[in-house]
Amino acid sequence: MTQPLRVGLAGLGTVGAGVARLLRDNADLIAPRAGRPIAVGAVSARNRGRDRGVDLSAAAWEDDPVALAGRGDLDVVVEAMGGSDGPALATVQAALSAGRHVVTANKALLAWHGAALAAAAEAAGVALRFEAAVAGGVPIVKGLSEGLAANRIARVYGVLNGTCNYILTEMARSGRDYAPVLAEAQAKGYAEADPSFDVGGIDAAHKLALLASLAFGVKPDFGSVSVEGIDAVSLADIAHADALGYRVKLLGVARRDGDAVERAVRPCLVRAGSAIGQLDGVTNAVVVEGDFVGRCVFEGPGAGAGPTASAIVADLIDIARGAAGPAFGVPAASLAPPVSGALRPAEHYVRLSLDDRPGALAEIAADLGTEGVSIRAMNQPDHAGEGGATVLIVTHACQREALDRALARVAARPVSLAEPVAFRIEDV
């Protein structure tokens, strides 16, 4: 009988336990697809006695995940603990040093240390796989590194965080403000008690760093990704965007511009009828634009025990079949340092709260014009309060830096009653 692929699970939370259940429940179809059985040989977690809904009594127990990584009776270590450093990093490093394949769903770990870990995996002649680290069950890592490997990628973008997409979707659907919708997301388990990692754009930026590396052959580098969260998005912005034919989405965009690669996570207005504009709830979507294939859309569940386990076990099946190859599609030594360029010019949506008096709009137009920002459309939908008015502007394509300088001028004028709000309009 063919020897099973022996797996060590480091972490038995939602993800780790989900992997164990999937390997148990679908063992009859996994073995023929993998060419051999895949079995859990050892596990490690903080609490040995906790009921995880799956029988792991046949697996060896290690209190220390680093000790698990060094066991000689394992072929693969699945890191399911999370965190960019600490035990997760130490465990993966130990596994690679011991010549073990590694599968992880840890986007933060790879966004900070991916290049070094990829080099260590290559030196050891083992695989480092991370399909589950980006968009959960959506096979975008394999899509970029294998299915679209012959293409020169121009742009990869998408909705990469289900929590933010749920909040923005519900604000638009229900007409409720950010705070109560966030509380609802926390009650449903879509957002953590401390939601800053999600709503601040950090989670999406980790994923975008990996997508940019796969698409453009640059080192994953979270520190050079421009990040904005959704905290500045108001219900008024969502309603105004809808009236203009747009939806507000937290969008991650990576785009090549000569030798530079733009990487930014920010709230954007997108066309309501586009694939991204129609994306609701906690669903993730990634769009890839290749020179020969054209435009491909990958969409599906971005988190949860089932989708994440599905992606991890898909990586295990590949390893069982003997698949290896560099983690980011090209040898780690050839990954280029990311060069950040200026964002391409784009139209922008601007919301101003102004003193409703003669000459106010002329002052604003003059400030915009001074910085070379021209107005494509302007309207005044409602009053902002006693003596104030809301003014909406859609600019012609301009550099964001020029717009920011213009809006700083506006904010400094007595006619301005509140800080201006501006969002890029992304062509999707």
N, C-alpha and C positions, 0 to 999 in steps of 0.2 A: 504494500500500500504506500502511496506517495506520502511523504512526511508533511504534516501540517505546517503552515506558517504560524510561528509561535509569537503571540502578541503580549506585550506588557502595557497595561493601562495605568498611566500616572494621572490620577484624578478620577473620582467617581461621582462627580456632581451630575448635573443635567446631561452634559455631553458624554462623559465617560460611561455613565450607566446606559445612556441611549445606544452607544456603540455596542456594549455587551448584549443588550436586548436584540439589536438588529442581527448580530452575529449568531445568536441563538435562534431567533425566529425564522431567519431566512437561510439557515445553514444548508438546506437541501439545494438551493439554487446558487448560493455563493460558491460552493466547492467546485461544481463543474465549470462555472465561469472563471474562477481563479486558477483552475487546473489542479487544485489541492485544497483540503480543508483549511480554514483559518480559525485558530483556537486561542482563547485567552489563557495564557500560561501563568501570569502573575499580575498583581494589582497593588496599588498604593493609594492611600487617601488619609485624611486627617482623622476620621472617625471609623474605626473598624466595625463597630456594632450597628451602625445605621442600616435600616432596611431600605434597599435601593430598588426593590421590585424585580430583581433578577438574582438567580442563585450563582454565586461566585465561589462557593465552598471548595470547588476543585482547583481553584487557582491559588498559587502561593501568595502570601501576604508580605509586603515590605512596608515598614513604617516610614522609611526614607525613600522618596522617589529617585534620588541619585543612586542609591543602592540598587533599586529596581533597574535603572538604566544600565548598570554594570553587570547584570546577571548573564552568565554564559549560556543559559538555556532559552534565551529569547532571540528572535530575529528582528523584531520591530518594536519600537517604543512609541506609543500614542501619547502625546503630551496634551492633557485636557485640563490643566490647572489654571491657565491664564496668567497675565501679568507680563510686563516687558522685561523684567529682571528677576532676581531672587530665585526661588526653587525652579521655576519654569526654565529659565536660562541655564541654570546649573544642570538640570536634568537632561536637556537637549544636548548640551556640550558633552556631558558624560556619555550619553548614548552614542554620539558620533565618534567620540574618542575610542569607545569600545567596539566600533565597527558595526553598530546597529543602525538599521534604517529608522527614520523618524517621520511620523505623520503628526501634524499639529493643526489646530484651528485657531492658533494664537496670532492674530493680525498685529497686535502691538509688539510682540516679541520680534516678528519678522520685519516690521517697519523700522525698528531701531537696529536690529542685529542681523538682518537677513543676508547681507553680502558676506559677512564673516562666517555665518553658519553654512551658507551654500558652499563656500570655499572649503570648510572643514569636511562637509559631506563628500565633496569631490576627492579630497585628499584620502579619505577613508574608503572610497569606492562604494559608497552607499547612497541611497536616495533620501532626499528631504522633500516631502510632499505637503501641500497646504491648500488643497481645493476648498476645504471648509472655512478657510480664513477670510474669504471674500464672497459675500452674497450667499452664505449658507449653502443650501442645496442646489444653487444655480451653478452649472459646470463652466464657469467663466475662465478659471485658471487653465483647465485643459483646453478650452476653446481657443484661448490666446496662444498657449505654448505649443499646441498640437494642431488643432483644426484650422487655425488661421496662420500657421507658422510661415507660409510662403508669401504672405502679404506684407507690404509696407503699410504700417498703421499710421493714419493721419490724426485720428482723435479717438479717445475712449472716454465715455462719460456715463453718468447715471445717477439714480437714486440708490444710495448705498447704506442708508440707515432707516430701518423700518419704524423705529420710534418717532423720528422726526416726520416721516411721511404720514404716519397715523395721526399725529397732532395736527399737521397742516390740513389733512383731509377732513378731519372732524371739525376743525374750526370753520372750514368752508361749508361743510354739510349742515352743521347745526347752528351756525351763527354765534357760537360761544367764544369767549376770549381764551387766551393761551392758558392761564392758570387753571381753570376748571378742567380743561381738556387734558392737560398734563396730569392732574390728579386722577382723572379717569384712566389714563394710560398706565399710571402706577398701580391702580387698583386691579387692572386686568393683567398685570405682569409684563406689559410692553415696555415699561420704563422702570429703572431702579429707584430706590429711595433717594439716592443722590444721582439725578439724571444728567449732570453736567457733561459727562463723558459722551453721551448721545447728543443732547440738544446743543452742546457747544461745538459740534462738528468734529470732535477728535476721533471718534470711532470711524466715521466716514473717511477722514484724512488718512488714518492707518491703512484702510483698504485701498484708497486711491494711490498711496505710495507703492503698494504691491502691483496694482494694475499698470501704473506707469512703467515700472521695472519690466514687467512682462511684455508690454507693448513696444517699448522704445529702447530696451537694453541698457537702462541706467540703473545705478545702485538704488535700492529702496532707501529713502531718506525722509523720514517723517518731519524732521526739523526744517526742511526747506519747502514744505507744502503750506500754501497760504490758507488759513482757516478762519471762517466766520460761522457762527451758529445761527439759530433761528430766534433768539431772544428779542431781536429788533423787529420781528414781523408782527404787525398788529392785525386785528380783525378788519380794520379799515383798509389796510393794504390788500388783504385777500379779496375784499369786496370790490375795491377799485380795480384790481387786476382782472377780476372776473368780468367787470363791465367793459374792459378793454379787450377781452378775448383771451386772457392769459390765466394760468395757474401759478401759484407760488410753490416752488419745490426747493429743498436743500439738495443742490446738485454738486457732484464731484466731477471735475473736468480735467483731463490730461490731454495735452495737444502739443505736437511737435511744431516748432517754428524755427527752421534752419537747424542750428546746433543746440538751440535751447528747447526745453520742455516746460510748458506751462502746466502747473499742478495747483489747483485751487478748489476748495470746498466753500460754498457760499450759497445763501438764498438767491434764487434767480426767478425771473418770470419766464415761463415757457408757453408755447402755444397750447391752448386748451385741447385742441384736437390731436396733438401729437401723442406718440406712444408714452412718453414720459408724462405729459400733461394729464393723461387719462389713468395714470397709475394711482390706485387708491390703497388705503390701509397700510399694513405692515409689509407689503410686497416690495421686493427689490427689483431693479432693472438696470442692466448695463448695455450700452450701445457701443458697438465697435465699427469704425469706418476704415476699411482696407482698400488698397488701390485696385486689386483685382476682384475681390469678393463683393465690394460695395458696402452696404450697411446691414449689419446683423444685430438683432435684438435678443438679449438673453434675459428672461424674466422668471421670477419664482419666489418662493419663501426664503427670506434672508436670515432667519434664525430659528431657534427651537430645537428640541432634542432630536426629532425625526429627521428634518432636513440636514442638520449638521452631522448627525451620525451617518446619513446616506452618503455625504461627501467624503467623510473619513474612511468609510468602508470601501468606497470606490478607489481611493488611494491604496488601501491595503490589497485590494484585488490586483491592481496594477503591479504592485511590488511582488505579490505571489506569482504573477506571470513572468517576472524577471525584468520588468521595465525599470529603467534607471534614468539616466539623462540629468542634465543640470537643472537645478531648482527653478531658475528664472528663464529657462529656455536657451540660454547661451552660457558658456563657461564663466564662472564667477570672476576670473581675472580679466575678462573682456567687458564686464559691466562698467560703463563710463560714469564718472561723477556727474550728478545731475547739474546742469547749467540752467538757472532760472532766468527766463526772459520776461520782458514787460507783457502784460496781458494784451491781447489783441483788442483793437477798438471795437466797441459794441454800443448799441442803443441802451439807454438806461431809463428806468422808471424813477421819478423823483416825487416825493410828497413834501410839501411845505405848509407850514402854518404861519399865516401872515396877518399883520394888522390890515383890516379892510378899509383902506383909505386910498384916495387918488394918488397915482404915481408909484404905488408899491410894486406893481408888476414891471414897470419900466426899470426900476432899480434892480430887480432880480435879473431881468433880461440883460442888463448892462454887465452885471457880475459874471454871468455865464459867458457872454460875448468876449469879455476881457481875457478869458482863459481858452477861447476858441471853441466853446461848446455851443452848438446851435440847437434850437428847439424845433422838433418835428410836430409836436401837438401839445396843446395846453387846455385845461379846463378847470372850472371851479365848481365841484359837485355839491358842496354844502358848507355851512358855517362851522368854524372850529370852536365857537364859544362867543362870549360877549365881545363884540368888536373885532373878531377874528374870522378868517376864512381859510379853508383848505384849498390848496392849489396843486393840481397834478400836472406834471410835465413828462413827456416822453422826448428824449433827446435824439438827435441824429447820432450815428456812430461816433464815439469819442473815446479817448483814453481815460481810464478811471482816475488816474492821478490828476488830470486836468479838471475833471468834474469835482473831485474832492477839494481842489484849491478853490474852485468857484463857489462851492457850497460853504466853505469856511468863510468866504467873503459875505455870503448871504447870512450866515449865522451871526456874524458880528454886527449886522445892521439892526437898528432899533425896530425896523418893520418886522423882523423875524420873531415869532412868539415861541418857537420850539426848535429843537435840533432837527435839521433836515434829514430825511430818510431817503436812501437811494439803493436800488437793486438793479443788477445787470439783467438785460433781456438776452437770454441765450438762444441761439438758433438751433433748435433740435428737430 
